[in-house]
Amino acid sequence: MWEVFIRSKAGLDHKHAGSLHAADAQMAMENARDVYTRRMEGVSIWVVESSHIHASDPDQASSMYDPANDKIYRHPTFYNLPDEVKYM
């Protein structure tokens, strides 16, 4: 199983496009190209074996993210924004 990341334009980030099955990296690249960039949607493809991706455990979220709550300077909630700045 491989995870596919596509960069749609130069200068943008790669975004996760989906997953696919392949025997090796070369086949994963070719399958990703065929499946996820049929209409010239991308300029760059990354494929990563799913087994090499390590993710945080949602059940451990409190111990992973709660320490940031102690540092109010990381949360700019005390700034006054002008009315012209919307959706921030």
Backbone as a chain_set.jsonl record, in Angstrom:
{"seq": "MWEVFIRSKAGLDHKHAGSLHAADAQMAMENARDVYTRRMEGVSIWVVESSHIHASDPDQASSMYDPANDKIYRHPTFYNLPDEVKYM", "coords": {"N": [[0.849, -1.169, 0.0], [0.566, 2.199, -0.818], [0.937, 5.698, -0.24], [-0.124, 8.623, -1.854], [1.045, 11.758, -2.912], [0.439, 14.869, -4.365], [1.684, 17.643, -6.148], [0.166, 20.448, -7.264], [0.872, 22.815, -8.607], [3.921, 24.537, -9.368], [5.72, 25.663, -6.552], [3.677, 25.343, -4.727], [2.394, 23.368, -1.96], [2.763, 19.8, -1.582], [-0.09, 17.745, -1.681], [-2.072, 15.311, -0.044], [-3.319, 12.826, -2.072], [-4.423, 10.312, -2.221], [-4.566, 6.704, -1.87], [-2.885, 3.727, -3.025], [-2.325, 0.429, -4.402], [0.726, -1.246, -5.013], [3.544, -3.053, -6.317], [6.159, -2.128, -6.086], [8.245, 0.864, -5.782], [8.572, 2.103, -8.297], [6.396, 1.096, -9.78], [4.387, 2.162, -8.18], [4.741, 4.909, -8.621], [4.108, 5.055, -11.368], [1.459, 4.095, -11.355], [0.301, 6.059, -9.716], [0.636, 8.316, -11.312], [-1.01, 7.58, -13.483], [-3.51, 7.295, -12.23], [-3.986, 9.623, -10.62], [-3.205, 11.921, -12.013], [-4.367, 12.257, -14.532], [-5.494, 14.311, -16.02], [-3.599, 16.294, -16.316], [-3.204, 17.386, -13.736], [-1.095, 17.749, -11.995], [2.337, 18.657, -11.11], [4.286, 17.381, -9.796], [4.955, 14.316, -8.162], [4.777, 12.457, -5.194], [5.383, 9.343, -3.725], [4.82, 7.244, -0.975], [5.535, 4.514, 1.044], [2.93, 3.148, 2.878], [3.472, 1.91, 5.298], [5.631, 3.297, 6.26], [4.777, 5.635, 7.292], [4.194, 7.435, 10.161], [1.91, 8.141, 12.637], [0.203, 10.275, 14.986], [-1.581, 9.087, 17.845], [-5.003, 9.261, 18.073], [-6.279, 8.848, 20.513], [-4.421, 9.68, 22.325], [-4.325, 12.398, 22.166], [-4.65, 14.499, 24.043], [-2.34, 14.472, 25.689], [-0.498, 15.01, 23.766], [-1.069, 17.528, 22.645], [-1.974, 19.312, 24.637], [0.103, 20.609, 26.222], [0.677, 22.987, 24.858], [-1.266, 24.782, 25.594], [-0.407, 26.066, 27.867], [1.134, 28.148, 27.101], [0.432, 31.143, 26.454], [1.302, 33.053, 24.667], [1.469, 31.813, 22.254], [-1.028, 31.784, 21.268], [-2.714, 34.046, 19.611], [-4.937, 35.508, 20.702], [-5.374, 37.826, 22.104], [-4.914, 40.047, 20.605], [-5.951, 43.021, 18.976], [-7.816, 43.228, 16.113], [-8.184, 45.05, 13.077], [-11.342, 46.054, 11.58], [-11.268, 45.664, 8.857], [-9.829, 43.396, 8.405], [-10.78, 40.309, 7.779], [-12.058, 37.034, 8.574], [-9.899, 35.853, 9.945]], "CA": [[0.0, 0.0, 0.0], [1.34, 3.428, -0.977], [0.223, 6.972, -0.134], [0.247, 9.474, -2.993], [0.985, 13.196, -2.682], [0.548, 15.566, -5.641], [1.855, 19.104, -6.158], [-0.616, 20.882, -8.416], [1.617, 23.854, -9.327], [5.226, 24.843, -8.771], [5.656, 26.587, -5.431], [2.656, 24.931, -3.777], [2.686, 22.168, -1.169], [2.198, 18.522, -1.997], [-1.305, 17.4, -0.947], [-2.397, 13.887, -0.102], [-4.321, 12.58, -3.1], [-5.074, 9.038, -1.972], [-3.743, 5.517, -1.665], [-2.957, 2.723, -4.078], [-1.532, -0.783, -4.223], [1.776, -1.438, -6.012], [4.575, -4.001, -5.886], [7.391, -1.411, -5.776], [8.153, 2.319, -5.92], [8.403, 2.462, -9.709], [5.005, 0.823, -10.132], [3.568, 3.12, -7.443], [4.828, 6.183, -9.352], [3.36, 4.935, -12.618], [0.037, 4.014, -11.019], [-0.109, 7.379, -9.223], [0.529, 9.182, -12.49], [-2.176, 7.178, -14.258], [-4.752, 7.448, -11.482], [-4.211, 10.927, -10.0], [-2.83, 13.077, -12.844], [-4.824, 11.974, -15.894], [-5.863, 15.554, -16.716], [-2.524, 17.279, -16.097], [-3.465, 18.062, -12.467], [0.062, 17.898, -11.131], [3.682, 18.87, -11.65], [5.196, 16.561, -9.016], [4.304, 13.226, -7.436], [5.518, 11.718, -4.172], [4.749, 8.127, -3.217], [5.429, 6.805, 0.276], [4.93, 3.296, 1.558], [2.071, 3.432, 4.037], [4.1, 1.399, 6.521], [6.662, 4.237, 6.698], [4.138, 6.822, 7.846], [3.903, 7.311, 11.593], [0.914, 9.148, 12.992], [-0.149, 10.351, 16.398], [-2.741, 8.305, 18.24], [-6.063, 10.189, 18.486], [-6.595, 8.651, 21.927], [-3.377, 10.351, 23.103], [-4.3, 13.798, 21.733], [-4.509, 15.442, 25.154], [-0.948, 14.552, 26.112], [0.297, 15.5, 22.647], [-1.344, 18.922, 22.303], [-2.3, 20.167, 25.783], [1.163, 21.488, 26.725], [0.671, 24.283, 24.18], [-2.21, 25.681, 26.264], [0.297, 26.796, 28.916], [1.919, 29.225, 26.491], [-0.571, 32.017, 25.836], [1.883, 33.825, 23.578], [1.269, 31.066, 21.001], [-2.415, 31.982, 20.875], [-2.851, 35.505, 19.477], [-6.325, 35.897, 20.942], [-5.457, 39.103, 22.799], [-4.637, 41.129, 19.66], [-7.101, 43.684, 18.374], [-7.707, 43.262, 14.66], [-9.076, 46.035, 12.454], [-12.526, 45.464, 10.941], [-10.972, 45.328, 7.465], [-9.245, 42.045, 8.379], [-11.883, 39.362, 8.028], [-11.801, 35.603, 8.47], [-8.568, 35.481, 10.457]], "C": [[0.898, 1.236, 0.0], [0.412, 4.633, -0.83], [0.763, 7.89, -1.217], [0.034, 10.937, -2.623], [1.267, 13.886, -4.014], [0.765, 17.053, -5.39], [1.169, 19.604, -7.419], [0.091, 21.943, -9.256], [2.945, 24.079, -8.624], [5.048, 25.88, -7.671], [4.598, 26.24, -4.399], [3.095, 23.682, -3.028], [2.144, 20.928, -1.871], [0.984, 18.243, -1.113], [-1.566, 15.909, -1.102], [-3.54, 13.689, -1.083], [-5.077, 11.286, -2.854], [-4.076, 7.925, -1.78], [-3.881, 4.592, -2.861], [-2.081, 1.542, -3.727], [-0.508, -0.865, -5.34], [2.842, -2.35, -5.428], [5.866, -3.297, -5.482], [7.201, 0.073, -6.059], [7.912, 2.743, -7.36], [6.957, 2.242, -10.15], [4.065, 1.798, -9.424], [3.575, 4.475, -8.144], [3.987, 6.14, -10.624], [1.857, 4.871, -12.358], [-0.497, 5.361, -10.534], [-0.289, 8.35, -10.38], [-0.751, 8.875, -13.259], [-3.494, 7.474, -13.549], [-5.023, 8.893, -11.079], [-3.829, 12.123, -10.872], [-3.238, 12.865, -14.299], [-5.1, 13.24, -16.688], [-4.86, 16.669, -16.45], [-2.728, 18.068, -14.804], [-2.208, 18.336, -11.655], [1.36, 18.15, -11.876], [4.711, 18.014, -10.915], [4.395, 15.52, -8.242], [5.275, 12.675, -6.404], [4.714, 10.46, -3.865], [5.536, 7.659, -2.001], [4.74, 5.523, 0.706], [4.15, 3.613, 2.826], [2.707, 2.983, 5.34], [5.18, 2.335, 7.067], [6.08, 5.529, 7.272], [3.779, 6.546, 9.298], [2.988, 8.466, 11.976], [0.673, 9.144, 14.493], [-1.432, 9.551, 16.631], [-3.829, 9.272, 18.703], [-6.443, 10.042, 19.956], [-5.586, 9.332, 22.846], [-3.298, 11.845, 22.795], [-4.063, 14.762, 22.888], [-3.058, 15.566, 25.599], [-0.057, 15.119, 25.006], [0.148, 17.013, 22.462], [-1.614, 19.839, 23.486], [-1.152, 21.033, 26.279], [1.195, 22.863, 26.059], [-0.274, 25.271, 24.847], [-1.548, 26.497, 27.36], [1.007, 28.04, 28.386], [0.977, 30.172, 25.733], [-0.01, 32.84, 24.679], [1.772, 33.101, 22.239], [-0.144, 31.226, 20.465], [-2.682, 33.479, 20.788], [-4.281, 35.996, 19.689], [-6.449, 37.272, 21.596], [-5.09, 40.283, 21.902], [-5.946, 41.718, 19.157], [-6.881, 43.777, 16.872], [-8.642, 44.327, 14.107], [-10.247, 45.341, 11.753], [-12.261, 45.033, 9.507], [-10.402, 43.913, 7.324], [-10.348, 41.072, 8.767], [-11.363, 37.934, 7.934], [-10.416, 35.212, 8.942], [-8.718, 34.734, 11.749]], "O": [[1.878, 1.298, 0.742], [-0.747, 4.593, -1.243], [1.968, 7.928, -1.466], [-1.013, 11.313, -2.094], [2.219, 13.533, -4.71], [0.115, 17.649, -4.531], [1.552, 19.224, -8.525], [-0.067, 21.975, -10.476], [3.072, 23.837, -7.424], [4.315, 26.854, -7.837], [4.616, 26.789, -3.297], [4.055, 23.019, -3.419], [1.193, 21.001, -2.649], [1.037, 18.486, 0.093], [-1.312, 15.324, -2.155], [-4.599, 14.302, -0.949], [-6.242, 11.167, -3.232], [-2.89, 8.166, -1.554], [-4.855, 4.659, -3.611], [-1.206, 1.633, -2.866], [-0.83, -0.586, -6.495], [3.026, -2.417, -4.213], [6.599, -3.8, -4.63], [6.139, 0.496, -6.517], [7.124, 3.654, -7.612], [6.365, 3.096, -10.81], [3.059, 2.215, -9.997], [2.533, 5.121, -8.253], [3.245, 7.077, -10.918], [1.074, 5.515, -13.056], [-1.605, 5.762, -10.891], [-1.253, 9.115, -10.417], [-1.488, 9.783, -13.642], [-4.476, 7.858, -14.186], [-6.16, 9.355, -11.178], [-4.115, 13.257, -10.488], [-2.507, 13.265, -15.205], [-4.955, 13.242, -17.911], [-5.226, 17.841, -16.369], [-2.463, 19.269, -14.762], [-2.267, 19.105, -10.695], [1.481, 17.902, -13.076], [5.862, 17.919, -11.339], [3.308, 15.799, -7.735], [6.45, 12.453, -6.698], [3.489, 10.518, -3.758], [6.766, 7.677, -2.0], [3.511, 5.448, 0.731], [4.66, 4.271, 3.733], [2.501, 3.61, 6.379], [5.602, 2.185, 8.213], [6.826, 6.414, 7.69], [3.139, 5.543, 9.614], [3.268, 9.624, 11.669], [0.907, 8.148, 15.176], [-2.248, 9.372, 15.727], [-3.601, 10.035, 19.641], [-6.882, 11.008, 20.58], [-5.87, 9.541, 24.025], [-2.304, 12.49, 23.129], [-3.344, 15.748, 22.726], [-2.594, 16.676, 25.86], [1.019, 15.649, 25.285], [1.123, 17.701, 22.157], [-1.491, 21.055, 23.343], [-1.419, 22.144, 26.737], [1.7, 23.815, 26.653], [-0.107, 26.48, 24.689], [-2.083, 27.535, 27.75], [1.432, 28.891, 29.168], [0.758, 30.018, 24.531], [-0.76, 33.276, 23.807], [1.963, 33.718, 21.191], [-0.426, 30.842, 19.33], [-2.859, 34.121, 21.823], [-4.772, 36.821, 18.919], [-7.547, 37.827, 21.633], [-4.967, 41.407, 22.388], [-6.923, 41.002, 18.941], [-5.884, 44.334, 16.415], [-9.758, 44.496, 14.598], [-10.147, 44.173, 11.378], [-12.938, 44.146, 8.989], [-10.484, 43.308, 6.255], [-10.785, 41.018, 9.917], [-10.348, 37.67, 7.288], [-9.814, 34.303, 8.37], [-7.722, 34.33, 12.347]]}, "num_chains": 1, "name": "protein.A"}
